[in-house]
């Protein structure tokens, strides 16, 4: 079967070059003519010309694609992000050229932001056009790719939708959080080691003695009636972390629709043991890692099921946008000011 377009382009068939502002008149005319020849619907072309960052040409100098960006705010997370746009000539759209251009621009902006505490953008974003989404039928919740220009793989996560239903994907620049700032320790711990610790997924009803221990632990830590706790636990997926055979943390999960993504996630609630009025949070990040790993094996790549795990913090934290340990990313603040963080299962997809 002969394809209308080449599925892959060799690096020897085109070259990607950066564009320096301000554009010379000849460059502006060439790009404008390219848009016209491809019937591109470009709003405010003068402004777009100022935003062009990379161009792709064939070996004989024919312009076949370009990539531009502008500073904006995330749809739901409201973070300052560099929104990237790619336009590729129709004969080259079924190739990896668009991703290659995005890879060049994202790497350039990440290098610029590295070590720059006053960088304007905290990441890059791209919006997938609605007609492309409809043709595909499904969208991936997480996309990772790497080209020779990239020092490490670039991971873009689904973070929201435009008013017309186009999905927004974000890649956050990884930076070190200021450790002098106090923060909610729901994911990150000052100490992450537990001596003689153990991890277990529990199915209520199989071990009456363990069921009673879990119910008593939760009733004590949440100051609830034992009968109401037992009914509550029947509706949860339960993980237990022990220290020296004593329960120190419960991980309770239940499915819920997150309207920000329009998908089902498992909400994760951690209940830690108290000691002299203080919560013992040691090992929380490791516990979250273990829970995610087990749930990921059970649910990854299953269309129509939950696509990941989320948890809520009581207020805005000073954690990095991507927790380097748990890999949960900042999704935004809900209407009660709580910080929402989530992570997708491997291969998670949504029907559109």
WOVEN-V877851 format. One record per pair of residues at least 24 apart in sequence whose C-alpha atoms are under 10 Angstrom apart, sorted by the first residue. I is the first residue (numbers start at 1). J is the second residue. Records with the same first field share a line. If there is no record, write none. Layout:
BEGIN
I=J + J
END
This chain:
BEGIN
3=94
4=91 + 92 + 94
5=90 + 91 + 92 + 93 + 94 + 95
6=91 + 92 + 93 + 94 + 95 + 96
7=92 + 93 + 94 + 95 + 96 + 97
8=92 + 93 + 94 + 95 + 96 + 97
9=92 + 94 + 95 + 96 + 97
10=95 + 96 + 97
11=58 + 97 + 100
12=58 + 59
13=57 + 58 + 59 + 60
14=56 + 57 + 58 + 59 + 60 + 61 + 62 + 63 + 64 + 97
15=55 + 56 + 57 + 58 + 59 + 61 + 63 + 64
16=54 + 55 + 56 + 57 + 58 + 65 + 66 + 97 + 100 + 101 + 104
17=53 + 54 + 55 + 56 + 57 + 66 + 101 + 104
18=52 + 53 + 54 + 55 + 56 + 66 + 67 + 101 + 104 + 105 + 108
19=50 + 51 + 52 + 53 + 54 + 55 + 66 + 67 + 68
20=50 + 52 + 53 + 54
21=49 + 50 + 51 + 52 + 53
22=49 + 50 + 51 + 52
23=49 + 50 + 51 + 52
28=52
30=62 + 63
31=55 + 63 + 64 + 65 + 66
33=63
34=62 + 63 + 64 + 65 + 66 + 88 + 89
35=65 + 87 + 88 + 89
37=89
38=64 + 87 + 88 + 89 + 90 + 91
39=89 + 90
40=87 + 88 + 89
48=85
51=84 + 85
52=84 + 85 + 86
53=84 + 101 + 104 + 105 + 108
54=86 + 101 + 102 + 104 + 105
55=86 + 87 + 88 + 101
56=88 + 97 + 98 + 100 + 101
63=88 + 89
64=88 + 89 + 90 + 91 + 92 + 93 + 97
65=89 + 90 + 92 + 93 + 97 + 98 + 101
66=97 + 98 + 101 + 102
67=98 + 100 + 101 + 102 + 104 + 105
68=101 + 102 + 105
69=102 + 105 + 106 + 124 + 125 + 126
70=121 + 124 + 125
71=120 + 121 + 124 + 125
72=120 + 121 + 124 + 125
73=121 + 125
74=123 + 124 + 125 + 159 + 160 + 161 + 162 + 168 + 169 + 170 + 331 + 332
75=159 + 160 + 161 + 162 + 163 + 167 + 168 + 260 + 332
76=159 + 160 + 161 + 162 + 168 + 260 + 261 + 331 + 332 + 333 + 334
77=159 + 160 + 260 + 330 + 331 + 332 + 333 + 334 + 339 + 340
78=331 + 332 + 333
79=121 + 122 + 123 + 330 + 331 + 332
80=119 + 120 + 121 + 122 + 123 + 124 + 125
81=120 + 121 + 122 + 123 + 124 + 125 + 126 + 170 + 171 + 172 + 173
82=106 + 109 + 120 + 121 + 122 + 123 + 124 + 125 + 126 + 170 + 171
83=121 + 123 + 124 + 125 + 126 + 127 + 168 + 169 + 170
84=124 + 125 + 126 + 127
85=125 + 126 + 127 + 128
86=126 + 127
96=147
99=145 + 146 + 147
100=145 + 146 + 147 + 148 + 149 + 150
101=147
102=126 + 147 + 154
103=145 + 146 + 147 + 148 + 149 + 150 + 153 + 154
104=147 + 148 + 149 + 150
105=149 + 150
106=149 + 150 + 154 + 171 + 172 + 173
107=149 + 150 + 151 + 152 + 154 + 173
108=149 + 150
109=173
110=171 + 172 + 173 + 174
111=173
113=173 + 174 + 175
114=173 + 174 + 175
115=175 + 176
116=175
117=175
121=172 + 173
122=170 + 171 + 172 + 173 + 174 + 175 + 321
123=156 + 170 + 171 + 172 + 173 + 174 + 321
124=156 + 169 + 170 + 171 + 172 + 173
125=156 + 157 + 158 + 159 + 168 + 169 + 170 + 171 + 172
126=156 + 158 + 167 + 168 + 169 + 170 + 171
127=158 + 160 + 161 + 162 + 166 + 167 + 168 + 169 + 170
128=161 + 162 + 165 + 166 + 167 + 168 + 169
129=162 + 164 + 165 + 166 + 167 + 168
130=162 + 164 + 165 + 166 + 167 + 352
131=165 + 166
132=166
133=165 + 166 + 167 + 351 + 352
134=165 + 166 + 351 + 352
135=352
136=351 + 352
137=350 + 351 + 352
138=303 + 349 + 350 + 351 + 352
139=167 + 348 + 349 + 350 + 351 + 352
140=169 + 301 + 307 + 344 + 346 + 347 + 348 + 349 + 350 + 351
141=167 + 169 + 261 + 307 + 308 + 343 + 344 + 345 + 346 + 347 + 348 + 349 + 350
142=169 + 170 + 171 + 343 + 344 + 345 + 346 + 347 + 348 + 349
143=169 + 170 + 171 + 346 + 347 + 348
144=171
157=329 + 331 + 343 + 344
158=261 + 331 + 344
159=260 + 261 + 329 + 330 + 331 + 332 + 342
160=259 + 260 + 261 + 262 + 331
161=260 + 261 + 262
165=352
167=261
168=261
171=321 + 322 + 329
172=320 + 321 + 322 + 329 + 330
173=320 + 321 + 322
174=320 + 321 + 322 + 323 + 324
175=319 + 320 + 321 + 322 + 323 + 324
176=319 + 320 + 321 + 323 + 324
177=318 + 319 + 320 + 321 + 323
178=318 + 319 + 320
179=318 + 319
180=318
181=317 + 318 + 319
182=317 + 318 + 319
183=315 + 316 + 317 + 318 + 319
184=313 + 314 + 315 + 316 + 317 + 318 + 319 + 339
185=281 + 282 + 284 + 285 + 313 + 317 + 318 + 319
186=269 + 270 + 281 + 284 + 285 + 288 + 311 + 312 + 313 + 314 + 317 + 319
187=270 + 281 + 283 + 284 + 285 + 286 + 287 + 288 + 289 + 311 + 313 + 319 + 323 + 325 + 326 + 327 + 328 + 341
188=281 + 282 + 283 + 284 + 285 + 286 + 319 + 320 + 323 + 324 + 325 + 326
189=281 + 282 + 283 + 284 + 285 + 286
190=281 + 282 + 283 + 284
191=281 + 282 + 283 + 284 + 285
192=281 + 282 + 283 + 284 + 285 + 286 + 287
193=282 + 283 + 284 + 285 + 286
194=241 + 242 + 243 + 244 + 248 + 282 + 283 + 284 + 286
195=242 + 243 + 244 + 283
196=242 + 243 + 244 + 245
197=241 + 242 + 243 + 244 + 245 + 246 + 247 + 248 + 283
198=240 + 241 + 242 + 243 + 244 + 245 + 246 + 247 + 287
199=239 + 240 + 241 + 242 + 243 + 247 + 249 + 250 + 287 + 290 + 291
200=238 + 239 + 240 + 241 + 242 + 250 + 290 + 291
201=237 + 238 + 239 + 240 + 241 + 250 + 251 + 291 + 294
202=236 + 237 + 238 + 239 + 240
203=233 + 234 + 236 + 237 + 238 + 239
204=230 + 233 + 234 + 235 + 236 + 237 + 238
205=234
213=246 + 247
214=238 + 239 + 240 + 247 + 249 + 250
217=247 + 248 + 249 + 250 + 271 + 272 + 273
218=249 + 250 + 271 + 272 + 273
220=273 + 274
221=271 + 272 + 273 + 274 + 279
222=271 + 272
236=266 + 267 + 268
237=266 + 268
238=268 + 269 + 291
239=270 + 287 + 288 + 290 + 291 + 294
240=270 + 271 + 287 + 291
241=272 + 283 + 284 + 287 + 290
246=273
247=272 + 273
248=272 + 273 + 274 + 279 + 280 + 281 + 282 + 283
249=273 + 274 + 279 + 280 + 281 + 282 + 283 + 284 + 287
250=287
251=284 + 287 + 288 + 291
252=291
253=291 + 309 + 310 + 311
254=309
255=305 + 306 + 308 + 309 + 310
256=306 + 309 + 310
257=306
258=310
260=331 + 332 + 334
261=307 + 331 + 350
262=350
263=304 + 305 + 306 + 307 + 308 + 349 + 350 + 351
264=304 + 305 + 306 + 307 + 308 + 309 + 350
265=305 + 306 + 307 + 308 + 309 + 310 + 311 + 342 + 343 + 344 + 345
266=295 + 306 + 307 + 308 + 309 + 310 + 311 + 342
267=308 + 309 + 310 + 311 + 312 + 342
268=292 + 309 + 310 + 311 + 312 + 342
269=310 + 311 + 312 + 313
270=311
284=326
285=323 + 325 + 326 + 327
286=325 + 326
287=326
288=325 + 326 + 327 + 328
289=325 + 326 + 327 + 328
290=326
292=326 + 327 + 328 + 343 + 344 + 345
293=345
295=345
296=344 + 345 + 346 + 347 + 348
297=345 + 346
298=345
299=345 + 346 + 347 + 348
300=344 + 345 + 346 + 347 + 348 + 349
301=345 + 346 + 347 + 348 + 349
302=345 + 346 + 347 + 348 + 349 + 350
303=347 + 348 + 349 + 350 + 351
304=348 + 349 + 350 + 351
305=348 + 349 + 350
306=344 + 345 + 348 + 349 + 350
307=343 + 344 + 345 + 346 + 347 + 348 + 349 + 350
308=342 + 343 + 344 + 345 + 346 + 348
309=341 + 342 + 343 + 344 + 345
310=340 + 341 + 342 + 343 + 344
311=338 + 339 + 340 + 341 + 342 + 343
312=337 + 338 + 339 + 340 + 341 + 342
313=337 + 338 + 339 + 340 + 341
314=338 + 339 + 340
315=339 + 340
316=340
END
